[in-house]
Each structure stands twice: as C-alpha cells, then as structure tokens.
Amino acid sequence: MAPESAWFKSSYSNDTGGSCVEVANLRYHQQVGVRDSKNRIGPAFVVSATAWSSFVGQYNSLDTNWGVARTGT
C-alpha cells in the first residue's frame, strides 16, 4: 500500500495505547490510507482524498461528542 515512511500518527492520538490511527497520503492515486497504529501489519482502508478532506472538515466542525456543533468558545 504505502511505505512505512509514508505513515504518520494522527495529531489526536497519544502514546497511552488508546485508540490511535495512522494516515498515509497516497498522492499518486489521490487517496488516503488509514490504519490502526497498534496493528501496522493488519488491515487498512483507503478512501479518496476528497472523501478524507470532507471527513476531516466535518470532524473539525463538531465538538468531541460527535454531533454537537462547536460554539466558538
């Protein structure tokens, strides 16, 4: 899929072993790969760069409860 050097841990992940994901920008194919950082040889999924951008934009418009719009405070 992508070389190990292409993967980076999400800025929302931490080092406590919790829910961490890694992302790889697959520019050649205009796609983004997503995988579990604790299982690097396990399955990963790939979405279009457009879909990933939309997901990140939607996430950034919500608070951490996933569904409540941020109020700007």
ZIBEL-V47498 format. One line per field, one symbol per residue. ss: DSSP state (@ for helix, = for strand, . for the rest). phi: phi as a letter, one per 20 degrees, with the letter a starting at -180 (. if undefined). burial: 1 if it has 9 or more other C-alpha atoms within 8 Angstrom, else 0. A space follows every 50 residues. Layout:
BEGIN
ss->???
phi->???
burial->???
END
This chain:
BEGIN
ss->...@@@===...........======@@@.======.......=====@@ @@@@@@@@@@.=......=....
phi->.bfgfeecfgfeecdenffccdcceeggdlccecbffecfeffccccfgf ffgfgfffffedefelqdffdnd
burial->00000010110010000001111111000111111110000000001110 01000000100110000000000
END
